């Protein structure tokens, strides 16, 4: 799903929130939530649902009047209930849930062909994204590795757990999609407290769509169609490809770090960088790429 989330963010005025990126950001910034999560992860435990909700909403609640996509949350029925309760309290109920239905054997083949550049988080799938040089990252030339859990046995166990936790979540959203949520009546700021207020918009209704396919070429047009049908006023971005990279929260954080480094070395001549300083700039570049990991839902 991260592939489609990234493509949507590049093309449309949408912000993508990846729970993995947000969790790492909290840990790196040593926030209270980050310290609690780091201790749990270090002991091999799973971050509690309530804590994950805090991680997500710490940024989500700041996105006023913006379209957004959640990547990696919710994954369970309990997380879905927590998120739904929080969004309703904020008067920003969820608008669209998209379920990507891909056959198990297709997922297995993609996982078997998947290679990762660990420093940046870049993922390559040899089935449809061949490498420039086999076994090495296209950007840095560094060797790629396989994830320890990218094998058929572990995948089968993960898939079984996925169905057991995700099926109740899908049922939950299916029920919500059949219900109408009334929004509070609109009141004019100068309206007398005893005057009647009336609903100016129809009741909100969650839309849920399932999209089936075996390739990105099949699924992507349907994802885009569903998005346009649900949000007909959604605007496409007009920026260049370089500017688009700055529109996810993770990229914005990395960009700020990069700019701070540039200011720190701004006294150097433009073409007079000494050899001893080059590794520092390369290190910052790797941090930037790491934060550019694919981000949804």
N, C-alpha and C positions, 0 to 999 in steps of 0.2 A: 504493500500500500504506500510505502514511502516514495516509491518511484512516481506514482500518480500525484501524490501530494506535492512533490517537488516541481512537477510539470505545471500543475495548477498555479502554484505560487509564482512561477516565472511568467506565466501568461496573463494572470488575472490579479486584480487588486485584493489579494487575500494574504493573511498572515498564517503561517503554519507553526504550531506548537508541538515540538517533539518532547515527550516526557523524559526520554533519555538525555537529551541536551539540557533540559531544564534541571534535572536532578544533578548532572555533572556541574552545572553552573552554581547551584546552591552549595555543593560540596567544595568547589574551588573557592567560592567567596566566603566560606566558613560561616554561613548563616546558621541560625539555630536549627532550622529544618535540615540543612545540609549536614551539620554535625551529627544529628540524630540518625539520619539516613546512612551516613558513612559508617557509623558504629554498627548498625544492623547488617549492612552489606559485608563489612569486614568479618563478621561472625558467620557469614554464609546464610543469613536469614533473608526473608522477603520483606520489603518495605510495606508497612501496614497501609490499608486502604485510606484511612483518614490522613496519614502523612502524605501519601501520593496526591490526595485531593488538594492539600495545602501547596504542594509543589506546582501543580497545574494552575490553581486559581491565583497564585501569587502574581502571575503574568496575565492570565485570562481576564481578571477583573479590571485590568488597565486598558483593555482593548475596547474602548467606547466607540460605538457606531462603526465597527470594522467587521468585515467577514473574516472568519477564522476556521482552521481545520485542526482537529486534535489527532496527534499521531501517538499511538501506544497507550491510550487511555480513553475510555474505560476498557478493561479486558474481562471483567467479571460482572455478574449481576449486582453484587454488593457495591462495586465501584460505580456502576451505572445509576443505582439508586442515589448514592451520595452526590454524584454530579448533577442529577436531575433536580434534587432538592435544592442544591446550592444555586443553580441557574434560575430556578423559579423564584427563589428569594431575591435574586438580583433583577428580577423581571426581564431576564434575557433567556427564555427557554430555547432549547435546542431546536433547530429548524430542519435538519436533514441528516439522515443516517444512510450510508451506502454500504451494503454488504457485497464484497467481491467473492464470487463463488467460482473457485478454480479447482479442477480435479486433483485428487491427491497425487497421482502419478506425475502430473505436470509440476507440482510443487517439489516433489522429490527430485526430479531431474534437474530442476533449477538449483536446488540446494547442493546437489552432487557436483554441479558445474561452477559453484560459487567460490571465488577467491577474494581475499581481503588484504588491503594495504593498512596495517594496523595503526601506524602513526597518524594517518589522515582519516581513517574510517571509510575510505573509498571501497566500494564493492564492485567486483566484475563478475559477470556471468558469461562464460565462454560460449553458451548456446546462441546468444544474440548480441554480445558485446565483445568481439574478439580483441585480444591484446595486440599492441604494436610489436612487443617482444614477449614471447611466451614465458610466463612465470615472473614477469617484472612489471612494476607499476608504470603506467603510461606517463605520469607527470614527473616522477623523481628517478625512475630507473631502479628503485629499490625492490628487493624480492618480496613476493606476495606469499601469504600463508593461508591455510585452511582453518576454519573455526573448528575447535575440538568436537562440537556437537553436530557438525555437518556430515553425518553418516546415517545410513538407512535405519540402524537399530535405534539410535537416539531420536531420530526424526519420528519414527513410529510412536514412541512413547510421548513425545511432545505433541504429536497430532491428536492422540487419544485424550490427553489432558486438555488440549485446545477445544475439542468438541464438547467435553464435559463442562467446561467453564463458559464457553461462548454461546452454546445453545440457549441456556437460560437468559443470557443477555439479549440475544436476538428476539426471544419471546417477549421480553420486557419491552423492547422498543416497538415490537409489532403491536402490543396492546396500547402503548402510548399513541401510536400513529392512528388508532381508531378513536381516540378521545380528543375532545376540543378543550383547550385551555383558555379561559376567559382572562382578558387583560383588565387591569384597573381602569375605571372611567377616567376620562381626560378632564382635568380641571384647569381653568384659566388662572394664571397667577394672581389676578386681582378679583377673582370670583369670591362672593360672600360665602362663608362656610355653610350657611343653611340653604344655599341654592342647589338645585339638582345638577348632577354631573352625568353625562351620557357617554356611552362607548362610541368612539369615533372610528375604530377599526374592528373588523370581524374577529371572532375568536381565533387564537393561534392554533395551528395544527401541525404536528410533527409529520414530516414526509419520510418514508422509508422505501428504499429501492434496492433490489438485488440485481447484480450484473454478473452474468456468466460468460466465461470465455477461457481460452487456453493460451492466448498470446496478448502482448501489449497492444498490438495493432487492432485486435478485436475489442479489447476492453476500453482503451483510451477514448475512442469516439463516443462510446456510451456514457462514460463518466462525464465527459464534457457536455453531452446532450442533457443529462440529468441536471447538471449544475445550471445550465442556461435556462432550462424549463422552470426550475425552482426559483432562481434569482434572475429574472429577465433584465433587471437593471444593473447587473454586475458589469463593471468596466474592465476592459483589457488594459494592461500596462502599455505605456508609450515609451518607456525608457529603453536604453541600450541593454545588451546582454550583461555588460559589466555592472550597470546600475542595478539590475534585477537581483544580483547576488546579495545585495544588502538588505533585502526585504524580509528575511526571516530573523527572528530575535537572536538566534545563535550567531548569524553572520554579523549582526549589528554589534554584538559584544566583541567579536574578533576584530571587526573593523576599528573599533575604538582602541583596542590594544595595539593594532598596527599603526594607527595615527599617533599614539603616544610615543611609540618607538621612533617614528620618523621625526617627531619634534625633538626628541632627546638627542638625535644625531644631526639636527638641522644645521649645526655649525660647520659640518664637514663640506668640502668642495663637492659639487655634484658628481664629478667623475674621479674624485680623489679618494675613494673609499680604500682604506688599507686592507690588506689581506686578512689581518687578524680580526677585523670587524665583520667580515662576510659571514662566518658561521652564526653570528648573533642574528643577522637578518634572515638567514635560512631557518633558524629555529623558530622565529616569529611566524614565518610562512607556514611551517608545519603546524603550529598552534592554530593558525587561521584555517587551514584545511581541515584540521580535526573538528573544529566547530562547524564545518560545513557538511557534517554527516547528514544523510537523508533523514529528512524528517518523515502522520495523520494519526488516522482512523479511517 
